[in-house]
């Protein structure tokens, strides 16, 4: 029982660290003002060439690190 409690505390402490990372300046927030076709995103994936793909209600958006292209 004690080991289970320790594991739960360790897991929760990693969530707190990750939440702090999200609010840091290390992440770029991309949105419609950057060319994304819609702000509600269903899925995100990176392909083997480095493109980021965002699935939205408005279609598929490809991000090359600089601009979005809606397909």
Secondary structure, DSSP 8 states (H G I E B T S, - for coil): -HHHHHHHHHHHHHHHHHHHHHTSTTS----GGGT-S-S-EEEEEE-TTS-EEEEETTEEEEE-SS-EEE-
